[in-house]
Amino acid sequence: MTYEQIADTLFVEISVFTTLLTAFMLYNNIVLYKMSFKDKLSIMLVSATVLSAFDGIWHFVDGNLTYKILNYACAYIFAIAMMLGTSMFTRFSLNQFGLKMSSKKLHYALFIAPTVLTVILCLTTPWTSLVYSINEHGEIQYGIIFDYCLVPIAFMYASSPLLQSIYYLIRRRKSNAEKKFYAQCILVTSLLIAGIEFIQLFILELDENYLETSLSSAIALTFFTTNVNTNRFVKNREKIVAVETDLNLAANIQTGSLPSAEGALVNHPDIIIYATMDTAKEVGGDFYDFFEIDGTHIAFVIADISGKGVPAALFSMTVKTMIKDHASMKLSTAQISTDVNRILCECNPEEMFATAWIGILDTTTRIMKFTNAGHNAPCFARKGENFEFLKNKHGLFLAGMDDTQYKESEIQLQDGDSLLIYTDGLTEAHNGSGELYGEERLLKKLNSADVRGGKAFLTQIKEDLQAFVGNAEQFDDITMLSISLR
């Protein structure tokens, strides 16, 4: 095998490899790193892929008059890709170093106009021969515009980032660590292109069209893309860790704001209370609350905020604080709901809302007065009887309409009575088949439970729920509040 045959074989393999490599890097940039096709790095990768692909095709059609049109097309696309790729490299470096064009006209003159001019010149070159021409042997010949216009412009584009990086590393290397990183990447990328071209031209003496641009561009751009995206990934990971830390802190704050049933209501040993909240995300939109208004009145609250995550958690804290503040004024549950609803409607730019159940128990008479603002009906059972839904006329959810007037209902409680208040995340939990846990299944479990009230009661409900849903992911918060008398 002759030296030329070896070079041809090597070229074919490298051309395919570089095309696939840059295409793979482009795929990663868009799919893995979520960059758009408009991203400058994506455009550079598209240019490198096109350079590699058409460089390979050009190698086989150059010197064959049969493929004259294809030869022109390859040369045309090659020139456009070269101009576009190098200009994007310059624009990318300018952005990273914080350098901006003083005017749009200057931007168009330096970056848009040369590319448009290249397109026009290449389209007309079959008739003008200004950029390329094909001799009698079917070989591409460079025209005067290519040698003295397009190549210098491309060289200017390619050398500008190199000069910027050298300046930054010498004069401003201590001012910004991220810019220093990009300066190092650009410097190494430029040196890679120059080094590979030097080896090809002066050591391997490959002075033909092919392999001179695509190989060096592909290798250098692969290095550059890998480093840039790795840096992006590290920065994003740092942001994710920071967000996770903040969310964990927010979750601790939210959990800490909920009252603990352990040791609660010590002045009322005849009242057994327990509550749980399981959030679908780190922080949730549900909340429960119970507190003594005075020596003979205890407030119980449960609410479900629209949405999930941080916005819902923030809104829930607002609602929780408002309800507690108004309850401390010894207002009725209807008046509490009416006032809180009106205030929420006045200051609610995100148009969030909340369903809520508010009850106030008079411990001397054992009368529970309550208001339901669009919330699920609680489950209630007399001693020795089955649980049933405590039906009453619901009012509109909170933060719905500012003129809503809520009604108050009441129920006389006795020894052995049990009340379960919950959010819809319980009954709307689903299994792998999409079947909901539902109200009927909930009532069945409540009526078959060994105990009625306290931690063991809610534990049995949660165990039955978990057995039903299995490994199916849940998308709603699940909150339960159990109240029983003895």
C-alpha positions in Angstrom: 0.0 0.0 0.0 1.4 3.4 -1.0 1.7 6.4 1.2 -1.2 8.1 -0.7 -3.4 5.0 -0.2 -2.6 4.9 3.5 -3.4 8.7 3.8 -6.7 8.1 2.0 -7.7 5.2 4.2 -6.7 7.2 7.3 -8.6 10.2 6.1 -11.8 8.2 5.5 -11.7 6.8 9.0 -10.9 10.1 10.7 -13.5 11.9 8.6 -16.2 9.5 9.8 -14.9 9.6 13.4 -14.8 13.4 13.6 -18.3 13.7 12.1 -19.7 11.3 14.6 -17.8 12.8 17.4 -19.0 16.4 16.8 -22.5 15.2 16.2 -22.4 13.3 19.5 -21.2 16.4 21.3 -24.0 18.4 19.7 -26.5 15.8 20.8 -25.1 16.0 24.4 -25.2 19.8 24.4 -28.8 19.9 23.4 -30.3 16.8 25.1 -28.0 16.4 28.2 -27.1 20.0 28.9 -30.5 21.4 27.7 -28.9 24.0 25.4 -30.8 25.2 22.3 -29.7 25.2 18.7 -29.4 28.9 19.0 -26.7 28.5 21.7 -23.3 29.7 20.3 -21.7 26.4 21.3 -24.4 24.4 19.5 -23.8 26.5 16.3 -20.1 25.9 16.6 -20.7 22.1 16.9 -23.1 22.2 13.9 -20.4 23.9 11.9 -17.7 21.4 13.0 -20.0 18.5 12.1 -20.7 20.0 8.7 -17.0 20.7 8.1 -16.1 17.1 8.9 -18.9 15.6 6.8 -18.5 17.7 3.7 -14.7 17.6 3.9 -15.1 13.8 3.6 -17.5 14.1 0.6 -15.3 16.7 -1.0 -12.3 14.4 -0.9 -14.1 11.9 -3.1 -15.7 14.2 -5.6 -12.8 16.6 -6.1 -11.0 15.8 -9.3 -14.0 14.2 -10.9 -15.8 16.2 -13.5 -18.9 14.0 -13.2 -19.5 15.4 -9.8 -18.9 19.1 -10.7 -22.1 20.4 -9.1 -21.6 18.4 -5.9 -18.0 19.6 -5.8 -19.2 23.2 -5.9 -21.8 22.4 -3.2 -19.3 20.9 -0.9 -16.9 23.8 -1.3 -19.8 26.2 -0.8 -21.1 24.5 2.4 -17.5 24.1 3.7 -16.8 27.9 3.3 -20.1 28.8 5.1 -19.5 26.4 7.9 -15.9 27.7 8.4 -17.1 31.3 8.5 -20.0 30.6 10.8 -18.0 28.4 13.2 -15.1 30.8 13.6 -17.5 33.9 14.0 -19.4 32.0 16.7 -16.1 31.2 18.5 -15.3 34.9 18.6 -18.8 35.9 19.8 -18.7 33.2 22.5 -15.4 34.5 23.8 -16.6 38.1 23.8 -19.6 37.1 25.8 -17.5 35.1 28.3 -15.1 38.0 28.9 -18.0 40.4 29.3 -17.2 42.4 26.1 -20.2 43.8 24.2 -20.6 45.6 20.9 -21.2 49.3 21.3 -23.9 49.2 18.7 -26.0 46.8 16.7 -24.5 48.3 13.5 -21.1 47.3 14.6 -22.3 43.8 15.5 -23.9 43.4 12.1 -20.8 44.7 10.3 -18.4 42.4 12.2 -20.5 39.2 12.3 -23.6 39.2 10.2 -22.3 40.9 7.0 -19.3 38.6 6.4 -21.4 35.5 6.7 -24.1 36.9 4.4 -21.4 38.1 1.9 -19.9 34.6 2.0 -23.3 33.0 1.1 -23.8 35.4 -1.8 -20.3 35.0 -3.2 -20.5 31.2 -2.9 -23.9 31.1 -4.6 -22.5 33.1 -7.6 -19.1 31.5 -7.8 -20.0 29.0 -10.5 -20.4 32.0 -12.8 -17.9 34.5 -11.3 -15.1 32.1 -10.1 -14.4 34.6 -7.4 -14.4 32.1 -4.6 -13.9 28.7 -6.3 -13.5 27.4 -9.8 -13.1 23.9 -11.2 -10.3 23.2 -13.7 -10.3 20.8 -16.7 -9.4 17.9 -14.3 -12.4 18.5 -12.1 -10.3 20.0 -9.2 -11.3 22.9 -7.1 -9.2 26.0 -7.4 -9.2 28.7 -4.9 -10.2 32.1 -6.2 -8.9 35.5 -5.2 -11.9 36.2 -2.9 -11.2 33.0 -1.0 -7.5 33.7 -0.5 -7.7 37.4 0.2 -11.1 37.9 1.8 -12.7 34.8 3.3 -9.5 33.2 4.7 -8.3 36.5 6.4 -11.8 37.1 7.9 -11.9 33.5 9.2 -8.3 33.9 10.5 -9.4 37.1 12.2 -12.3 35.4 13.9 -10.1 32.5 15.0 -7.2 34.6 16.3 -9.4 37.2 18.2 -10.3 34.8 21.0 -6.7 33.7 21.3 -5.6 37.4 21.7 -8.4 38.0 24.2 -7.4 35.0 26.3 -3.7 35.9 26.3 -4.5 39.4 27.4 -6.9 38.2 30.1 -4.4 35.6 31.5 -1.6 38.2 31.6 -3.4 41.3 32.8 -6.6 40.2 34.6 -6.1 36.6 35.7 -6.8 37.3 39.4 -10.0 39.3 38.9 -12.5 36.5 38.0 -11.9 32.7 38.3 -14.6 31.8 35.8 -13.3 34.2 33.1 -9.8 32.8 33.8 -11.1 29.3 33.2 -12.6 30.3 29.8 -9.4 32.1 28.9 -7.4 28.9 29.5 -9.9 26.8 27.5 -9.8 29.2 24.6 -6.0 29.4 24.7 -5.6 25.6 24.6 -8.3 25.3 21.9 -6.5 27.8 19.7 -3.2 26.1 20.3 -4.7 22.7 19.5 -6.0 23.9 16.1 -2.6 25.6 15.3 -0.6 22.5 16.5 -2.6 20.0 14.5 -2.5 22.1 11.4 1.3 22.5 11.8 1.7 18.7 12.1 -0.5 18.1 9.0 1.1 20.7 6.8 4.8 20.6 7.8 5.4 17.2 9.3 2.9 14.9 7.5 3.0 17.3 4.4 -0.7 17.0 3.9 -1.1 20.1 1.7 -4.4 19.1 0.0 -7.8 20.5 0.9 -9.0 17.7 3.0 -8.2 17.0 6.7 -6.6 20.5 7.1 -9.6 22.1 8.7 -12.0 19.5 9.9 -9.7 17.4 12.0 -8.1 20.2 13.9 -11.5 21.9 14.4 -13.2 18.7 15.5 -10.5 17.8 18.0 -10.1 21.3 19.4 -13.9 21.9 19.6 -14.4 18.5 21.4 -11.9 19.6 24.0 -13.5 23.0 24.3 -17.1 21.7 24.4 -16.2 19.1 27.0 -14.6 21.6 29.3 -17.3 24.3 28.9 -20.1 21.8 29.5 -18.3 20.3 32.5 -17.9 23.7 33.9 -21.6 24.4 33.3 -22.5 21.1 35.0 -20.3 21.9 38.0 -21.9 25.3 38.4 -25.4 23.9 38.0 -24.6 21.2 40.5 -23.4 23.8 43.0 -26.7 25.7 42.4 -28.7 22.4 42.9 -26.8 21.7 46.1 -27.5 25.2 47.4 -31.2 24.8 46.5 -31.4 21.4 48.1 -29.8 22.9 51.3 -32.3 25.7 51.3 -35.2 23.3 50.7 -34.1 21.1 53.6 -33.8 24.2 55.8 -37.3 25.3 54.6 -38.7 21.8 55.3 -37.2 21.9 58.8 -38.7 25.4 59.4 -42.1 24.2 58.1 -42.1 21.1 60.2 -41.0 23.1 63.2 -43.9 25.4 62.7 -46.4 22.6 63.1 -47.5 21.8 66.7 -46.4 18.6 68.2 -49.1 16.2 69.6 -46.6 15.0 72.2 -47.4 16.8 75.4 -50.0 19.0 73.8 -53.2 20.1 75.5 -51.9 19.0 78.9 -54.7 20.9 80.6 -57.2 18.8 78.7 -56.3 15.1 79.3 -59.7 14.0 78.0 -58.8 15.1 74.5 -56.6 12.8 72.5 -55.0 14.5 69.5 -52.5 13.4 66.9 -51.5 14.7 63.4 -49.2 13.7 60.5 -48.1 15.4 57.3 -46.3 13.7 54.4 -45.3 16.1 51.7 -45.0 15.2 48.0 -42.0 17.5 47.7 -39.4 18.7 50.2 -41.9 21.3 51.4 -45.6 21.1 51.1 -48.8 23.2 50.8 -50.8 21.4 53.5 -50.7 22.3 57.1 -52.5 21.5 60.4 -52.7 23.5 63.6 -54.2 23.2 67.1 -53.9 25.7 69.9 -55.7 26.9 73.0 -57.5 30.2 72.5 -58.2 30.5 76.2 -58.8 28.2 79.1 -62.0 26.7 77.7 -61.6 27.0 73.9 -59.3 25.0 71.6 -58.9 25.7 67.9 -58.3 23.0 65.3 -57.3 23.8 61.7 -56.3 21.9 58.6 -55.8 23.4 55.2 -54.7 22.4 51.7 -53.0 25.0 49.5 -53.2 25.0 45.7 -50.0 24.1 44.0 -47.0 22.3 45.5 -43.5 23.1 46.7 -42.0 26.4 47.9 -44.8 28.7 46.6 -47.5 26.6 48.3 -45.4 26.4 51.5 -45.0 30.2 51.6 -48.7 30.7 51.0 -49.6 28.1 53.7 -47.5 30.0 56.3 -49.4 33.1 55.5 -52.8 31.4 55.8 -51.8 29.6 59.0 -50.6 32.9 60.6 -53.8 34.8 59.6 -56.1 32.1 60.9 -54.3 31.9 64.3 -54.2 35.7 64.6 -58.0 35.9 64.0 -58.8 33.0 66.2 -57.0 34.6 69.1 -59.5 37.5 68.8 -62.2 35.0 69.9 -64.1 35.3 66.7 -66.4 32.7 65.4 -65.1 30.2 62.8 -67.4 31.8 60.2 -66.0 35.3 61.0 -62.4 34.0 60.9 -62.9 32.4 57.5 -64.7 35.5 56.2 -61.9 37.9 57.3 -59.0 35.7 56.3 -60.6 35.2 52.9 -61.1 38.9 52.3 -57.5 39.7 53.2 -56.1 36.9 51.0 -58.1 38.2 48.1 -56.6 41.6 48.5 -53.0 40.5 48.5 -52.8 37.5 46.2 -50.9 38.3 42.9 -50.4 34.6 42.1 -54.1 33.9 42.6 -53.4 30.9 44.9 -56.2 29.6 47.1 -56.7 27.2 50.0 -59.3 24.8 51.2 -59.6 24.9 55.0 -61.5 23.4 57.9 -61.6 25.4 61.1 -63.1 24.1 64.3 -63.3 25.6 67.8 -64.1 23.2 70.7 -65.7 24.6 73.9 -64.2 22.2 76.5 -66.9 23.0 79.1 -69.9 22.2 76.8 -68.0 20.0 74.4 -69.7 21.7 71.5 -67.5 21.9 68.4 -68.3 24.8 66.2 -66.7 24.7 62.7 -66.6 26.2 59.2 -65.7 24.3 56.1 -64.1 26.4 53.3 -64.2 24.1 50.4 -62.5 21.3 52.3 -63.1 17.5 52.4 -65.8 16.5 54.8 -64.3 15.1 58.0 -65.0 11.5 59.1 -67.0 11.3 62.4 -68.0 8.4 64.6 -69.9 8.2 67.9 -68.7 5.7 70.4 -69.5 2.1 69.2 -70.8 3.3 65.9 -69.3 3.4 62.4 -67.5 6.4 60.9 -69.5 8.5 58.5 -68.8 11.7 56.6 -69.7 14.8 58.6 -71.7 16.5 55.9 -72.5 20.2 56.0 -72.9 23.0 53.5 -69.4 23.9 52.3 -68.3 27.5 51.7 -66.1 28.6 48.8 -62.3 28.0 49.3 -60.3 30.8 50.8 -58.9 33.5 48.4 -61.7 32.8 46.0 -64.1 35.8 46.1 -63.6 38.7 48.5 -67.3 39.1 49.4 -67.8 35.4 50.4 -69.7 35.1 53.7 -69.1 31.8 55.5 -71.5 29.8 57.7 -70.8 28.1 61.0 -72.0 24.6 61.9 -71.8 22.8 65.3 -71.8 19.3 66.7 -72.2 18.1 70.3 -69.3 15.8 71.2 -69.4 13.1 73.8 -67.0 10.6 75.4 -65.7 8.1 72.9 -66.4 10.3 69.9 -63.8 10.4 67.2 -63.1 12.9 64.4 -60.7 12.5 61.5 -59.9 15.6 59.3 -57.7 15.1 56.3 -56.6 16.6 53.0 -57.6 15.2 49.6 -54.1 13.8 49.1 -55.3 10.9 51.2 -58.4 9.9 49.2 -56.8 10.8 45.9 -53.7 8.7 46.4 -53.4 6.2 43.6 -51.8 2.8 42.9 -49.9 1.7 39.9 -53.1 1.2 37.9 -54.3 4.7 38.5 -57.0 3.6 40.9 -57.7 6.1 43.7 -57.7 5.1 47.4 -61.1 6.8 47.6 -63.6 7.6 50.3 -65.2 4.2 50.6 -61.9 2.5 51.2 -61.0 5.1 53.8 -64.3 4.6 55.7 -63.8 0.8 55.5 -60.3 1.1 57.1 -61.5 3.6 59.8 -64.3 1.2 60.8 -61.9 -1.8 60.9 -59.2 -0.1 62.9 -58.3 -1.5 66.3 -58.2 1.9 67.9 -60.0 5.2 67.3 -57.6 8.1 67.9 -54.0 8.8 68.6 -50.8 7.8 66.9 -51.8 4.1 66.5 -55.0 5.1 64.7 -53.2 7.2 62.1 -50.4 4.7 61.7 -53.0 2.0 60.7 -54.5 4.3 58.1 -51.0 5.1 56.7 -50.1 1.4 56.6 -53.3 0.6 54.7 -52.7 3.5 52.3 -49.1 2.3 51.6 -50.2 -1.2 51.0 -52.7 0.1 48.4 -50.4 2.6 46.5 -47.3 0.3 46.6 -44.5 2.0 44.7 -46.6 4.4 42.8 -45.3 8.0 43.0 -47.7 10.4 44.8 -48.0 14.0 43.7 -50.0 15.5 46.5 -49.4 16.1 50.2 -51.2 13.9 52.7 -52.2 15.4 56.0 -54.4 13.9 58.8 -55.6 15.3 62.1 -57.3 13.0 64.6 -59.4 14.3 67.5 -61.0 11.9 70.0 -62.6 12.3 73.4 -62.5 10.0 76.4 
